[in-house]
């Protein structure tokens, strides 16, 4: 599992796109200021301990452990793989 610093250095300022087991395909830009921009939504991200946490609208904060292998990301929840993604430099989707 990646440390908080490793997560931040790999993901901050970049886009991750992939697929979550429960919610399907996603593509999100994680700005260095902690904002998330998706196709027609936004949110906030943060690093807590060695997890990446997300808040969308009034939904409660949810956090995932992260495995990073080059430009590949695996989101871990309760010891199980919950989704995967690829890190893309910058904001190629212009969110």
C-alpha positions as CSV (number, residue, x, y, z in Angstrom):
1,X,0.0,0.0,0.0
2,X,1.2,3.5,-0.8
3,X,1.9,6.0,2.0
4,X,0.1,9.3,2.1
5,X,3.1,11.1,0.6
6,X,3.3,8.6,-2.2
7,X,-0.4,9.0,-3.0
8,X,-0.2,12.7,-3.0
9,X,2.9,12.9,-5.2
10,X,1.4,10.4,-7.8
11,X,-2.1,11.8,-8.0
12,X,-2.1,15.5,-7.0
13,X,-2.5,17.6,-10.2
14,X,-3.3,14.6,-12.3
15,X,-6.3,12.7,-13.6
16,X,-7.2,9.1,-12.8
17,X,-9.6,7.2,-15.0
18,X,-10.8,3.7,-14.6
19,X,-13.6,1.6,-13.1
20,X,-15.0,1.1,-9.6
21,X,-16.6,-2.3,-8.9
22,X,-19.9,-0.7,-7.5
23,X,-20.2,2.5,-9.6
24,X,-18.5,1.7,-12.9
25,X,-16.4,4.0,-15.1
26,X,-14.9,7.2,-13.8
27,X,-12.5,9.9,-14.8
28,X,-11.5,12.6,-12.3
29,X,-9.0,15.4,-12.1
30,X,-7.4,15.8,-8.6
31,X,-6.2,19.4,-8.5
32,X,-3.3,20.2,-6.2
33,X,-5.6,22.4,-4.1
34,X,-7.8,19.4,-3.1
35,X,-10.6,19.9,-5.5
36,X,-12.0,17.1,-7.7
37,X,-13.4,17.8,-11.1
38,X,-15.4,15.2,-13.1
39,X,-17.4,15.5,-16.3
40,X,-20.4,17.3,-14.6
41,X,-19.6,17.3,-10.9
42,X,-17.0,18.3,-8.4
43,X,-15.8,17.3,-5.0
44,X,-12.9,17.5,-2.6
45,X,-10.1,15.1,-1.9
46,X,-7.6,14.8,0.9
47,X,-5.0,12.5,2.3
48,X,-5.7,11.1,5.8
49,X,-3.0,8.8,7.3
50,X,-2.2,6.5,4.4
51,X,-5.6,6.7,2.6
52,X,-7.1,9.0,0.0
53,X,-10.5,10.5,1.0
54,X,-13.3,11.9,-1.1
55,X,-16.3,14.1,-0.4
56,X,-19.0,14.7,-3.1
57,X,-21.8,17.2,-2.2
58,X,-23.5,16.3,1.0
59,X,-22.3,12.6,1.0
60,X,-20.2,11.5,3.9
61,X,-16.4,11.3,3.4
62,X,-15.2,8.0,2.2
63,X,-11.5,6.8,2.2
64,X,-9.6,4.2,0.3
65,X,-6.2,2.6,0.6
66,X,-4.2,3.0,-2.6
67,X,-1.8,0.7,-4.4
68,X,0.3,2.4,-7.0
69,X,2.4,0.6,-9.6
70,X,3.8,3.0,-12.2
71,X,0.7,4.7,-13.7
72,X,-1.7,2.1,-12.4
73,X,-3.8,2.6,-9.3
74,X,-5.8,0.0,-7.3
75,X,-8.3,1.4,-4.8
76,X,-8.6,-0.9,-1.7
77,X,-11.6,-0.9,0.7
78,X,-11.7,-3.3,3.8
79,X,-8.8,-5.3,2.4
80,X,-10.5,-5.9,-1.0
81,X,-9.9,-4.4,-4.4
82,X,-12.7,-1.9,-5.0
83,X,-11.6,-0.4,-8.3
84,X,-8.7,0.3,-10.6
85,X,-7.5,3.3,-12.6
86,X,-4.7,4.8,-14.7
87,X,-2.9,8.0,-13.8
88,X,-2.9,10.5,-16.7
89,X,-0.7,13.6,-16.5
90,X,-2.5,16.9,-15.8
91,X,-6.1,17.4,-16.9
92,X,-6.4,15.9,-20.4
93,X,-10.2,15.9,-20.3
94,X,-10.3,19.7,-19.5
95,X,-12.6,19.2,-16.5
